[in-house]
Amino acid sequence: MTEIEGIPRDTTRDAFRRQLEILRRLGIEGRAAMTFELSDNLRQIIEDGVRHHHPDWDQTRVKQEVLRIVLGDHLYSEVFAVE
């Protein structure tokens, strides 16, 4: 068997091989669906954090702040013409 590159330090070779097998079996559609789900989960975590720190903000302001965090200050200001 060939050497596997990039095994995380907290993962055994057998566990890493198993993970690769599962991901290959999922196929491109399954991996894409998993990626979108992880992205949605992360966005929700960010939104919950913003709402926790700013309970007085309305939904529009919360969404704007989530976008600023996700895009970064530079791109956010470019997209929304913020100076």
PyMOL Python script that loads the backbone (N, CA, C, O; Angstrom):
from pymol import cmd

cmd.read_pdbstr("""\
ATOM      1  N   MET A   1       0.850  -1.186   0.000  1.00  0.00           N
ATOM      2  CA  MET A   1       0.000   0.000   0.000  1.00  0.00           C
ATOM      3  C   MET A   1       0.887   1.237   0.000  1.00  0.00           C
ATOM      4  O   MET A   1       1.923   1.251   0.664  1.00  0.00           O
ATOM      5  N   THR A   2       0.499   2.268  -0.729  1.00  0.00           N
ATOM      6  CA  THR A   2       1.319   3.476  -0.826  1.00  0.00           C
ATOM      7  C   THR A   2       1.176   4.325   0.424  1.00  0.00           C
ATOM      8  O   THR A   2       0.181   4.239   1.143  1.00  0.00           O
ATOM      9  N   GLU A   3       2.188   5.145   0.668  1.00  0.00           N
ATOM     10  CA  GLU A   3       2.188   6.052   1.829  1.00  0.00           C
ATOM     11  C   GLU A   3       1.112   7.127   1.629  1.00  0.00           C
ATOM     12  O   GLU A   3       0.957   7.654   0.528  1.00  0.00           O
ATOM     13  N   ILE A   4       0.391   7.440   2.666  1.00  0.00           N
ATOM     14  CA  ILE A   4      -0.659   8.465   2.619  1.00  0.00           C
ATOM     15  C   ILE A   4      -0.065   9.773   3.128  1.00  0.00           C
ATOM     16  O   ILE A   4       0.533   9.814   4.203  1.00  0.00           O
ATOM     17  N   GLU A   5      -0.231  10.832   2.357  1.00  0.00           N
ATOM     18  CA  GLU A   5       0.267  12.158   2.733  1.00  0.00           C
ATOM     19  C   GLU A   5      -0.778  12.913   3.542  1.00  0.00           C
ATOM     20  O   GLU A   5      -1.978  12.734   3.337  1.00  0.00           O
ATOM     21  N   GLY A   6      -0.324  13.747   4.451  1.00  0.00           N
ATOM     22  CA  GLY A   6      -1.202  14.682   5.139  1.00  0.00           C
ATOM     23  C   GLY A   6      -2.087  14.104   6.225  1.00  0.00           C
ATOM     24  O   GLY A   6      -3.163  14.643   6.486  1.00  0.00           O
ATOM     25  N   ILE A   7      -1.674  13.038   6.858  1.00  0.00           N
ATOM     26  CA  ILE A   7      -2.481  12.478   7.940  1.00  0.00           C
ATOM     27  C   ILE A   7      -2.407  13.410   9.148  1.00  0.00           C
ATOM     28  O   ILE A   7      -1.310  13.728   9.607  1.00  0.00           O
ATOM     29  N   PRO A   8      -3.555  13.855   9.674  1.00  0.00           N
ATOM     30  CA  PRO A   8      -3.535  14.704  10.874  1.00  0.00           C
ATOM     31  C   PRO A   8      -2.870  13.975  12.037  1.00  0.00           C
ATOM     32  O   PRO A   8      -2.955  12.751  12.137  1.00  0.00           O
ATOM     33  N   ARG A   9      -2.215  14.720  12.906  1.00  0.00           N
ATOM     34  CA  ARG A   9      -1.480  14.129  14.032  1.00  0.00           C
ATOM     35  C   ARG A   9      -2.376  13.363  15.002  1.00  0.00           C
ATOM     36  O   ARG A   9      -1.920  12.429  15.663  1.00  0.00           O
ATOM     37  N   ASP A  10      -3.636  13.750  15.089  1.00  0.00           N
ATOM     38  CA  ASP A  10      -4.532  13.086  16.042  1.00  0.00           C
ATOM     39  C   ASP A  10      -5.330  11.948  15.401  1.00  0.00           C
ATOM     40  O   ASP A  10      -6.336  11.508  15.957  1.00  0.00           O
ATOM     41  N   THR A  11      -4.886  11.470  14.233  1.00  0.00           N
ATOM     42  CA  THR A  11      -5.610  10.440  13.501  1.00  0.00           C
ATOM     43  C   THR A  11      -4.663   9.285  13.158  1.00  0.00           C
ATOM     44  O   THR A  11      -3.546   9.516  12.695  1.00  0.00           O
ATOM     45  N   THR A  12      -5.100   8.065  13.379  1.00  0.00           N
ATOM     46  CA  THR A  12      -4.284   6.909  13.010  1.00  0.00           C
ATOM     47  C   THR A  12      -4.350   6.709  11.500  1.00  0.00           C
ATOM     48  O   THR A  12      -5.255   7.199  10.824  1.00  0.00           O
ATOM     49  N   ARG A  13      -3.363   5.974  10.993  1.00  0.00           N
ATOM     50  CA  ARG A  13      -3.350   5.665   9.550  1.00  0.00           C
ATOM     51  C   ARG A  13      -4.613   4.902   9.153  1.00  0.00           C
ATOM     52  O   ARG A  13      -5.210   5.184   8.114  1.00  0.00           O
ATOM     53  N   ASP A  14      -5.014   3.943   9.974  1.00  0.00           N
ATOM     54  CA  ASP A  14      -6.210   3.150   9.652  1.00  0.00           C
ATOM     55  C   ASP A  14      -7.467   4.024   9.621  1.00  0.00           C
ATOM     56  O   ASP A  14      -8.302   3.881   8.728  1.00  0.00           O
ATOM     57  N   ALA A  15      -7.596   4.918  10.585  1.00  0.00           N
ATOM     58  CA  ALA A  15      -8.763   5.805  10.616  1.00  0.00           C
ATOM     59  C   ALA A  15      -8.756   6.733   9.406  1.00  0.00           C
ATOM     60  O   ALA A  15      -9.803   6.999   8.817  1.00  0.00           O
ATOM     61  N   PHE A  16      -7.575   7.223   9.037  1.00  0.00           N
ATOM     62  CA  PHE A  16      -7.480   8.122   7.888  1.00  0.00           C
ATOM     63  C   PHE A  16      -7.822   7.387   6.595  1.00  0.00           C
ATOM     64  O   PHE A  16      -8.529   7.921   5.741  1.00  0.00           O
ATOM     65  N   ARG A  17      -7.324   6.175   6.455  1.00  0.00           N
ATOM     66  CA  ARG A  17      -7.657   5.377   5.265  1.00  0.00           C
ATOM     67  C   ARG A  17      -9.166   5.137   5.181  1.00  0.00           C
ATOM     68  O   ARG A  17      -9.767   5.232   4.111  1.00  0.00           O
ATOM     69  N   ARG A  18      -9.758   4.827   6.326  1.00  0.00           N
ATOM     70  CA  ARG A  18     -11.208   4.579   6.370  1.00  0.00           C
ATOM     71  C   ARG A  18     -11.987   5.833   5.961  1.00  0.00           C
ATOM     72  O   ARG A  18     -12.960   5.764   5.210  1.00  0.00           O
ATOM     73  N   GLN A  19     -11.530   6.981   6.477  1.00  0.00           N
ATOM     74  CA  GLN A  19     -12.182   8.246   6.114  1.00  0.00           C
ATOM     75  C   GLN A  19     -12.101   8.475   4.608  1.00  0.00           C
ATOM     76  O   GLN A  19     -13.089   8.869   3.988  1.00  0.00           O
ATOM     77  N   LEU A  20     -10.934   8.233   4.017  1.00  0.00           N
ATOM     78  CA  LEU A  20     -10.785   8.402   2.569  1.00  0.00           C
ATOM     79  C   LEU A  20     -11.694   7.459   1.799  1.00  0.00           C
ATOM     80  O   LEU A  20     -12.290   7.850   0.795  1.00  0.00           O
ATOM     81  N   GLU A  21     -11.806   6.220   2.260  1.00  0.00           N
ATOM     82  CA  GLU A  21     -12.706   5.258   1.616  1.00  0.00           C
ATOM     83  C   GLU A  21     -14.143   5.763   1.623  1.00  0.00           C
ATOM     84  O   GLU A  21     -14.839   5.701   0.609  1.00  0.00           O
ATOM     85  N   ILE A  22     -14.573   6.258   2.761  1.00  0.00           N
ATOM     86  CA  ILE A  22     -15.949   6.755   2.891  1.00  0.00           C
ATOM     87  C   ILE A  22     -16.176   7.954   1.988  1.00  0.00           C
ATOM     88  O   ILE A  22     -17.198   8.039   1.308  1.00  0.00           O
ATOM     89  N   LEU A  23     -15.231   8.876   1.979  1.00  0.00           N
ATOM     90  CA  LEU A  23     -15.374  10.057   1.127  1.00  0.00           C
ATOM     91  C   LEU A  23     -15.404   9.672  -0.351  1.00  0.00           C
ATOM     92  O   LEU A  23     -16.176  10.242  -1.122  1.00  0.00           O
ATOM     93  N   ARG A  24     -14.580   8.722  -0.748  1.00  0.00           N
ATOM     94  CA  ARG A  24     -14.603   8.265  -2.143  1.00  0.00           C
ATOM     95  C   ARG A  24     -15.940   7.626  -2.488  1.00  0.00           C
ATOM     96  O   ARG A  24     -16.478   7.834  -3.576  1.00  0.00           O
ATOM     97  N   ARG A  25     -16.473   6.841  -1.545  1.00  0.00           N
ATOM     98  CA  ARG A  25     -17.743   6.176  -1.773  1.00  0.00           C
ATOM     99  C   ARG A  25     -18.901   7.174  -1.891  1.00  0.00           C
ATOM    100  O   ARG A  25     -19.870   6.929  -2.610  1.00  0.00           O
ATOM    101  N   LEU A  26     -18.789   8.289  -1.185  1.00  0.00           N
ATOM    102  CA  LEU A  26     -19.841   9.309  -1.265  1.00  0.00           C
ATOM    103  C   LEU A  26     -19.972   9.869  -2.672  1.00  0.00           C
ATOM    104  O   LEU A  26     -21.066  10.244  -3.096  1.00  0.00           O
ATOM    105  N   GLY A  27     -18.879   9.926  -3.385  1.00  0.00           N
ATOM    106  CA  GLY A  27     -18.898  10.506  -4.724  1.00  0.00           C
ATOM    107  C   GLY A  27     -18.916  12.022  -4.652  1.00  0.00           C
ATOM    108  O   GLY A  27     -19.002  12.617  -3.578  1.00  0.00           O
ATOM    109  N   ILE A  28     -18.832  12.620  -5.815  1.00  0.00           N
ATOM    110  CA  ILE A  28     -18.754  14.088  -5.899  1.00  0.00           C
ATOM    111  C   ILE A  28     -20.021  14.749  -5.369  1.00  0.00           C
ATOM    112  O   ILE A  28     -19.949  15.779  -4.699  1.00  0.00           O
ATOM    113  N   GLU A  29     -21.179  14.166  -5.661  1.00  0.00           N
ATOM    114  CA  GLU A  29     -22.436  14.759  -5.196  1.00  0.00           C
ATOM    115  C   GLU A  29     -22.530  14.723  -3.670  1.00  0.00           C
ATOM    116  O   GLU A  29     -22.927  15.705  -3.043  1.00  0.00           O
ATOM    117  N   GLY A  30     -22.168  13.600  -3.087  1.00  0.00           N
ATOM    118  CA  GLY A  30     -22.217  13.478  -1.639  1.00  0.00           C
ATOM    119  C   GLY A  30     -21.235  14.393  -0.941  1.00  0.00           C
ATOM    120  O   GLY A  30     -21.553  14.983   0.092  1.00  0.00           O
ATOM    121  N   ARG A  31     -20.024  14.516  -1.508  1.00  0.00           N
ATOM    122  CA  ARG A  31     -19.031  15.408  -0.911  1.00  0.00           C
ATOM    123  C   ARG A  31     -19.448  16.859  -1.056  1.00  0.00           C
ATOM    124  O   ARG A  31     -19.222  17.664  -0.153  1.00  0.00           O
ATOM    125  N   ALA A  32     -20.060  17.203  -2.194  1.00  0.00           N
ATOM    126  CA  ALA A  32     -20.544  18.569  -2.380  1.00  0.00           C
ATOM    127  C   ALA A  32     -21.663  18.880  -1.383  1.00  0.00           C
ATOM    128  O   ALA A  32     -21.677  19.954  -0.782  1.00  0.00           O
ATOM    129  N   ALA A  33     -22.594  17.950  -1.208  1.00  0.00           N
ATOM    130  CA  ALA A  33     -23.695  18.149  -0.252  1.00  0.00           C
ATOM    131  C   ALA A  33     -23.147  18.324   1.159  1.00  0.00           C
ATOM    132  O   ALA A  33     -23.623  19.174   1.912  1.00  0.00           O
ATOM    133  N   MET A  34     -22.140  17.516   1.522  1.00  0.00           N
ATOM    134  CA  MET A  34     -21.532  17.626   2.836  1.00  0.00           C
ATOM    135  C   MET A  34     -20.852  18.984   3.002  1.00  0.00           C
ATOM    136  O   MET A  34     -20.937  19.592   4.069  1.00  0.00           O
ATOM    137  N   THR A  35     -20.183  19.460   1.961  1.00  0.00           N
ATOM    138  CA  THR A  35     -19.518  20.759   1.993  1.00  0.00           C
ATOM    139  C   THR A  35     -20.524  21.885   2.200  1.00  0.00           C
ATOM    140  O   THR A  35     -20.298  22.781   3.013  1.00  0.00           O
ATOM    141  N   PHE A  36     -21.632  21.843   1.467  1.00  0.00           N
ATOM    142  CA  PHE A  36     -22.656  22.885   1.618  1.00  0.00           C
ATOM    143  C   PHE A  36     -23.284  22.850   3.010  1.00  0.00           C
ATOM    144  O   PHE A  36     -23.576  23.894   3.593  1.00  0.00           O
ATOM    145  N   GLU A  37     -23.487  21.653   3.534  1.00  0.00           N
ATOM    146  CA  GLU A  37     -24.053  21.534   4.883  1.00  0.00           C
ATOM    147  C   GLU A  37     -23.094  22.110   5.926  1.00  0.00           C
ATOM    148  O   GLU A  37     -23.525  22.810   6.843  1.00  0.00           O
ATOM    149  N   LEU A  38     -21.812  21.822   5.793  1.00  0.00           N
ATOM    150  CA  LEU A  38     -20.820  22.375   6.717  1.00  0.00           C
ATOM    151  C   LEU A  38     -20.772  23.904   6.617  1.00  0.00           C
ATOM    152  O   LEU A  38     -20.645  24.596   7.627  1.00  0.00           O
ATOM    153  N   SER A  39     -20.875  24.416   5.398  1.00  0.00           N
ATOM    154  CA  SER A  39     -20.881  25.863   5.191  1.00  0.00           C
ATOM    155  C   SER A  39     -22.101  26.503   5.854  1.00  0.00           C
ATOM    156  O   SER A  39     -21.985  27.534   6.516  1.00  0.00           O
ATOM    157  N   ASP A  40     -23.254  25.892   5.675  1.00  0.00           N
ATOM    158  CA  ASP A  40     -24.477  26.396   6.315  1.00  0.00           C
ATOM    159  C   ASP A  40     -24.355  26.365   7.833  1.00  0.00           C
ATOM    160  O   ASP A  40     -24.773  27.301   8.515  1.00  0.00           O
ATOM    161  N   ASN A  41     -23.778  25.282   8.360  1.00  0.00           N
ATOM    162  CA  ASN A  41     -23.605  25.170   9.808  1.00  0.00           C
ATOM    163  C   ASN A  41     -22.683  26.258  10.339  1.00  0.00           C
ATOM    164  O   ASN A  41     -22.960  26.861  11.376  1.00  0.00           O
ATOM    165  N   LEU A  42     -21.591  26.509   9.634  1.00  0.00           N
ATOM    166  CA  LEU A  42     -20.645  27.542  10.063  1.00  0.00           C
ATOM    167  C   LEU A  42     -21.302  28.921  10.031  1.00  0.00           C
ATOM    168  O   LEU A  42     -21.128  29.719  10.952  1.00  0.00           O
ATOM    169  N   ARG A  43     -22.055  29.197   8.970  1.00  0.00           N
ATOM    170  CA  ARG A  43     -22.746  30.478   8.869  1.00  0.00           C
ATOM    171  C   ARG A  43     -23.733  30.656  10.026  1.00  0.00           C
ATOM    172  O   ARG A  43     -23.861  31.754  10.568  1.00  0.00           O
ATOM    173  N   GLN A  44     -24.422  29.588  10.401  1.00  0.00           N
ATOM    174  CA  GLN A  44     -25.368  29.652  11.517  1.00  0.00           C
ATOM    175  C   GLN A  44     -24.647  29.900  12.829  1.00  0.00           C
ATOM    176  O   GLN A  44     -25.137  30.655  13.670  1.00  0.00           O
ATOM    177  N   ILE A  45     -23.491  29.277  13.018  1.00  0.00           N
ATOM    178  CA  ILE A  45     -22.701  29.510  14.229  1.00  0.00           C
ATOM    179  C   ILE A  45     -22.258  30.962  14.306  1.00  0.00           C
ATOM    180  O   ILE A  45     -22.314  31.576  15.372  1.00  0.00           O
ATOM    181  N   ILE A  46     -21.819  31.512  13.182  1.00  0.00           N
ATOM    182  CA  ILE A  46     -21.406  32.920  13.151  1.00  0.00           C
ATOM    183  C   ILE A  46     -22.602  33.817  13.474  1.00  0.00           C
ATOM    184  O   ILE A  46     -22.486  34.750  14.268  1.00  0.00           O
ATOM    185  N   GLU A  47     -23.732  33.536  12.863  1.00  0.00           N
ATOM    186  CA  GLU A  47     -24.943  34.338  13.104  1.00  0.00           C
ATOM    187  C   GLU A  47     -25.367  34.262  14.568  1.00  0.00           C
ATOM    188  O   GLU A  47     -25.722  35.280  15.161  1.00  0.00           O
ATOM    189  N   ASP A  48     -25.333  33.084  15.147  1.00  0.00           N
ATOM    190  CA  ASP A  48     -25.684  32.932  16.561  1.00  0.00           C
ATOM    191  C   ASP A  48     -24.733  33.727  17.448  1.00  0.00           C
ATOM    192  O   ASP A  48     -25.158  34.333  18.432  1.00  0.00           O
ATOM    193  N   GLY A  49     -23.451  33.726  17.102  1.00  0.00           N
ATOM    194  CA  GLY A  49     -22.466  34.495  17.871  1.00  0.00           C
ATOM    195  C   GLY A  49     -22.716  35.986  17.789  1.00  0.00           C
ATOM    196  O   GLY A  49     -22.630  36.689  18.795  1.00  0.00           O
ATOM    197  N   VAL A  50     -23.028  36.479  16.587  1.00  0.00           N
ATOM    198  CA  VAL A  50     -23.332  37.904  16.415  1.00  0.00           C
ATOM    199  C   VAL A  50     -24.572  38.268  17.229  1.00  0.00           C
ATOM    200  O   VAL A  50     -24.593  39.282  17.926  1.00  0.00           O
ATOM    201  N   ARG A  51     -25.598  37.433  17.131  1.00  0.00           N
ATOM    202  CA  ARG A  51     -26.840  37.689  17.862  1.00  0.00           C
ATOM    203  C   ARG A  51     -26.600  37.673  19.375  1.00  0.00           C
ATOM    204  O   ARG A  51     -27.209  38.451  20.109  1.00  0.00           O
ATOM    205  N   HIS A  52     -25.712  36.785  19.840  1.00  0.00           N
ATOM    206  CA  HIS A  52     -25.388  36.700  21.261  1.00  0.00           C
ATOM    207  C   HIS A  52     -24.690  37.978  21.728  1.00  0.00           C
ATOM    208  O   HIS A  52     -24.983  38.492  22.808  1.00  0.00           O
ATOM    209  N   HIS A  53     -23.775  38.482  20.920  1.00  0.00           N
ATOM    210  CA  HIS A  53     -23.023  39.687  21.300  1.00  0.00           C
ATOM    211  C   HIS A  53     -23.813  40.980  21.098  1.00  0.00           C
ATOM    212  O   HIS A  53     -23.500  42.005  21.703  1.00  0.00           O
ATOM    213  N   HIS A  54     -24.836  40.928  20.248  1.00  0.00           N
ATOM    214  CA  HIS A  54     -25.633  42.125  19.941  1.00  0.00           C
ATOM    215  C   HIS A  54     -27.121  41.782  19.952  1.00  0.00           C
ATOM    216  O   HIS A  54     -27.758  41.801  18.899  1.00  0.00           O
ATOM    217  N   PRO A  55     -27.685  41.471  21.108  1.00  0.00           N
ATOM    218  CA  PRO A  55     -29.085  41.048  21.175  1.00  0.00           C
ATOM    219  C   PRO A  55     -30.073  42.129  20.742  1.00  0.00           C
ATOM    220  O   PRO A  55     -31.227  41.833  20.436  1.00  0.00           O
ATOM    221  N   ASP A  56     -29.619  43.380  20.718  1.00  0.00           N
ATOM    222  CA  ASP A  56     -30.508  44.481  20.340  1.00  0.00           C
ATOM    223  C   ASP A  56     -30.569  44.698  18.825  1.00  0.00           C
ATOM    224  O   ASP A  56     -31.405  45.472  18.360  1.00  0.00           O
ATOM    225  N   TRP A  57     -29.714  44.043  18.050  1.00  0.00           N
ATOM    226  CA  TRP A  57     -29.703  44.232  16.600  1.00  0.00           C
ATOM    227  C   TRP A  57     -30.866  43.496  15.950  1.00  0.00           C
ATOM    228  O   TRP A  57     -31.248  42.408  16.379  1.00  0.00           O
ATOM    229  N   ASP A  58     -31.430  44.117  14.890  1.00  0.00           N
ATOM    230  CA  ASP A  58     -32.483  43.445  14.126  1.00  0.00           C
ATOM    231  C   ASP A  58     -31.846  42.451  13.142  1.00  0.00           C
ATOM    232  O   ASP A  58     -30.626  42.411  12.985  1.00  0.00           O
ATOM    233  N   GLN A  59     -32.692  41.657  12.490  1.00  0.00           N
ATOM    234  CA  GLN A  59     -32.216  40.596  11.594  1.00  0.00           C
ATOM    235  C   GLN A  59     -31.376  41.156  10.446  1.00  0.00           C
ATOM    236  O   GLN A  59     -30.386  40.538  10.054  1.00  0.00           O
ATOM    237  N   THR A  60     -31.751  42.303   9.909  1.00  0.00           N
ATOM    238  CA  THR A  60     -30.994  42.905   8.817  1.00  0.00           C
ATOM    239  C   THR A  60     -29.576  43.246   9.254  1.00  0.00           C
ATOM    240  O   THR A  60     -28.616  42.961   8.538  1.00  0.00           O
ATOM    241  N   ARG A  61     -29.444  43.855  10.424  1.00  0.00           N
ATOM    242  CA  ARG A  61     -28.116  44.230  10.926  1.00  0.00           C
ATOM    243  C   ARG A  61     -27.276  43.000  11.236  1.00  0.00           C
ATOM    244  O   ARG A  61     -26.070  42.992  10.989  1.00  0.00           O
ATOM    245  N   VAL A  62     -27.905  41.964  11.773  1.00  0.00           N
ATOM    246  CA  VAL A  62     -27.189  40.718  12.057  1.00  0.00           C
ATOM    247  C   VAL A  62     -26.657  40.120  10.756  1.00  0.00           C
ATOM    248  O   VAL A  62     -25.495  39.719  10.695  1.00  0.00           O
ATOM    249  N   LYS A  63     -27.490  40.055   9.718  1.00  0.00           N
ATOM    250  CA  LYS A  63     -27.070  39.499   8.428  1.00  0.00           C
ATOM    251  C   LYS A  63     -25.929  40.319   7.830  1.00  0.00           C
ATOM    252  O   LYS A  63     -24.999  39.756   7.252  1.00  0.00           O
ATOM    253  N   GLN A  64     -25.994  41.646   7.964  1.00  0.00           N
ATOM    254  CA  GLN A  64     -24.905  42.490   7.464  1.00  0.00           C
ATOM    255  C   GLN A  64     -23.595  42.172   8.173  1.00  0.00           C
ATOM    256  O   GLN A  64     -22.543  42.098   7.539  1.00  0.00           O
ATOM    257  N   GLU A  65     -23.660  41.985   9.479  1.00  0.00           N
ATOM    258  CA  GLU A  65     -22.452  41.686  10.242  1.00  0.00           C
ATOM    259  C   GLU A  65     -21.902  40.300   9.897  1.00  0.00           C
ATOM    260  O   GLU A  65     -20.686  40.115   9.838  1.00  0.00           O
ATOM    261  N   VAL A  66     -22.777  39.341   9.672  1.00  0.00           N
ATOM    262  CA  VAL A  66     -22.338  38.010   9.257  1.00  0.00           C
ATOM    263  C   VAL A  66     -21.606  38.115   7.922  1.00  0.00           C
ATOM    264  O   VAL A  66     -20.547  37.513   7.741  1.00  0.00           O
ATOM    265  N   LEU A  67     -22.165  38.872   6.999  1.00  0.00           N
ATOM    266  CA  LEU A  67     -21.497  39.074   5.710  1.00  0.00           C
ATOM    267  C   LEU A  67     -20.137  39.736   5.887  1.00  0.00           C
ATOM    268  O   LEU A  67     -19.174  39.349   5.225  1.00  0.00           O
ATOM    269  N   ARG A  68     -20.042  40.721   6.764  1.00  0.00           N
ATOM    270  CA  ARG A  68     -18.766  41.395   6.995  1.00  0.00           C
ATOM    271  C   ARG A  68     -17.732  40.415   7.539  1.00  0.00           C
ATOM    272  O   ARG A  68     -16.572  40.438   7.129  1.00  0.00           O
ATOM    273  N   ILE A  69     -18.152  39.563   8.454  1.00  0.00           N
ATOM    274  CA  ILE A  69     -17.235  38.579   9.030  1.00  0.00           C
ATOM    275  C   ILE A  69     -16.795  37.573   7.972  1.00  0.00           C
ATOM    276  O   ILE A  69     -15.611  37.254   7.868  1.00  0.00           O
ATOM    277  N   VAL A  70     -17.739  37.077   7.194  1.00  0.00           N
ATOM    278  CA  VAL A  70     -17.434  36.062   6.186  1.00  0.00           C
ATOM    279  C   VAL A  70     -16.579  36.622   5.061  1.00  0.00           C
ATOM    280  O   VAL A  70     -15.616  35.984   4.634  1.00  0.00           O
ATOM    281  N   LEU A  71     -16.923  37.811   4.577  1.00  0.00           N
ATOM    282  CA  LEU A  71     -16.204  38.407   3.458  1.00  0.00           C
ATOM    283  C   LEU A  71     -14.895  39.065   3.868  1.00  0.00           C
ATOM    284  O   LEU A  71     -13.963  39.150   3.069  1.00  0.00           O
ATOM    285  N   GLY A  72     -14.824  39.531   5.109  1.00  0.00           N
ATOM    286  CA  GLY A  72     -13.673  40.316   5.542  1.00  0.00           C
ATOM    287  C   GLY A  72     -13.951  41.793   5.299  1.00  0.00           C
ATOM    288  O   GLY A  72     -14.758  42.149   4.440  1.00  0.00           O
ATOM    289  N   ASP A  73     -13.282  42.639   6.054  1.00  0.00           N
ATOM    290  CA  ASP A  73     -13.553  44.077   5.975  1.00  0.00           C
ATOM    291  C   ASP A  73     -13.315  44.657   4.584  1.00  0.00           C
ATOM    292  O   ASP A  73     -14.129  45.435   4.087  1.00  0.00           O
ATOM    293  N   HIS A  74     -12.200  44.278   3.955  1.00  0.00           N
ATOM    294  CA  HIS A  74     -11.855  44.869   2.653  1.00  0.00           C
ATOM    295  C   HIS A  74     -12.903  44.537   1.592  1.00  0.00           C
ATOM    296  O   HIS A  74     -13.424  45.437   0.934  1.00  0.00           O
ATOM    297  N   LEU A  75     -13.212  43.259   1.423  1.00  0.00           N
ATOM    298  CA  LEU A  75     -14.181  42.863   0.405  1.00  0.00           C
ATOM    299  C   LEU A  75     -15.577  43.374   0.744  1.00  0.00           C
ATOM    300  O   LEU A  75     -16.314  43.799  -0.146  1.00  0.00           O
ATOM    301  N   TYR A  76     -15.945  43.338   2.022  1.00  0.00           N
ATOM    302  CA  TYR A  76     -17.252  43.859   2.435  1.00  0.00           C
ATOM    303  C   TYR A  76     -17.389  45.324   2.034  1.00  0.00           C
ATOM    304  O   TYR A  76     -18.418  45.727   1.492  1.00  0.00           O
ATOM    305  N   SER A  77     -16.354  46.121   2.300  1.00  0.00           N
ATOM    306  CA  SER A  77     -16.427  47.545   1.957  1.00  0.00           C
ATOM    307  C   SER A  77     -16.455  47.753   0.449  1.00  0.00           C
ATOM    308  O   SER A  77     -17.069  48.708  -0.028  1.00  0.00           O
ATOM    309  N   GLU A  78     -15.802  46.878  -0.310  1.00  0.00           N
ATOM    310  CA  GLU A  78     -15.850  46.966  -1.773  1.00  0.00           C
ATOM    311  C   GLU A  78     -17.257  46.649  -2.291  1.00  0.00           C
ATOM    312  O   GLU A  78     -17.788  47.357  -3.146  1.00  0.00           O
ATOM    313  N   VAL A  79     -17.841  45.591  -1.769  1.00  0.00           N
ATOM    314  CA  VAL A  79     -19.154  45.134  -2.233  1.00  0.00           C
ATOM    315  C   VAL A  79     -20.242  46.119  -1.852  1.00  0.00           C
ATOM    316  O   VAL A  79     -21.124  46.407  -2.660  1.00  0.00           O
ATOM    317  N   PHE A  80     -20.194  46.645  -0.624  1.00  0.00           N
ATOM    318  CA  PHE A  80     -21.259  47.504  -0.136  1.00  0.00           C
ATOM    319  C   PHE A  80     -20.888  48.985  -0.119  1.00  0.00           C
ATOM    320  O   PHE A  80     -21.580  49.798   0.493  1.00  0.00           O
ATOM    321  N   ALA A  81     -19.805  49.324  -0.785  1.00  0.00           N
ATOM    322  CA  ALA A  81     -19.359  50.709  -0.928  1.00  0.00           C
ATOM    323  C   ALA A  81     -19.278  51.430   0.429  1.00  0.00           C
ATOM    324  O   ALA A  81     -19.734  52.564   0.576  1.00  0.00           O
ATOM    325  N   VAL A  82     -18.694  50.748   1.399  1.00  0.00           N
ATOM    326  CA  VAL A  82     -18.493  51.319   2.722  1.00  0.00           C
ATOM    327  C   VAL A  82     -17.137  51.989   2.750  1.00  0.00           C
ATOM    328  O   VAL A  82     -16.157  51.449   2.236  1.00  0.00           O
ATOM    329  N   GLU A  83     -17.083  53.150   3.343  1.00  0.00           N
ATOM    330  CA  GLU A  83     -15.787  53.845   3.415  1.00  0.00           C
ATOM    331  C   GLU A  83     -15.196  53.751   4.789  1.00  0.00           C
ATOM    332  O   GLU A  83     -14.110  54.278   5.031  1.00  0.00           O
TER     333      GLU A  83
END
""", "prot")
cmd.dss("prot")
cmd.show_as("cartoon", "prot")
cmd.util.cbc("prot")
cmd.orient("prot")
